[in-house]
């Protein structure tokens, strides 16, 4: 039995789609310590550099006739600005830099993760949980700073019948504290699932009989992942705007 198992493993049919999410040293092998330069830190740094290159270097000349990088930067700026203004109102525009930074980091990290052999930081809950908790704490603190105890009105549904209000308050309270969980799992789960499916199809591409079908499936999934990479950044950002609106205007 051991011989048959080894033979199956040597045949190349066994593949592990989740191996691409393992955090490991970027240079050489060995244990991962807090000071180790890993694939996760390198690709996170590259995502930050991509944001800097696009928004700072790409707009440094500020030509009347914009180049490609300036056009993309201006489109991203206008897209996020309008989102913040439409959802949060004029009062929320002052928090636009923070929301813009979130959107650009997530979208750049997602797109860089589509490069073959790349690592996707947003596929790890360690990254998305930190991003979600930053939003949660920022919104909560801001809500109490701007509204004081009136922020608790977010949990009191005054339009509901009086007998139902305590029950609804408990539900609202639970849903509020679940926000960072759903906020982080949605992003990491979708990114991880898409990359895993592509890896599965890539594993079947080595089999001659189904290789053409596998290549078509990989191409279709890759195109879908390009769309998902943008959509998940958009969903994370628009939910941040909704939570910010609740902090600025907590009344039901």
C-alpha angles and dihedrals in degrees: 000000000000090000092052091049092050090048092053091051092048091050091073095236093110112085134162114218092189094058090086090069096056113117108227139158112287092214116049126321136294141091122332113238131175090266096045117117101231135182088256094056093044095052092042089054090048090053090053091048090049090054090048093048093049101042102031109026094031092056099035094103094042095199122194086232101046123220124226097275093044091049092052091046092050092047091051091047094050093044095054094038092055090047092054093044095047095048104032101026127223090313091063095053091085088067092051095105091059094047092044090052091051093049096047094047093050096045093047093047090049094049094044088052089063091067109104113263090011125132120234112216092193091061089072122082089215088070101037094045090055091049092047094046090050089055093044095050093042093051094044095048091044091050093056094041094053100035107021114200089347086078087075086069085081087077097043112081100205093180092062124085112279094244091057098045097085091050092047090047090058091048091048091049093051093046090050094055091044090059098091090048095053091037092057100035093052093058100040094040096053094045093046094047094051094049091046092053091050089051091051092053089046090055091056091049089081091067107088096211096058098024096106092050090047093051091051090048092050091050092049093046092047091053090048091050091054087057093043091051090060096038094052091051088049093048092048090050097045091049088051088054091049091051090047090052089054089053093049096042108022099167119107 
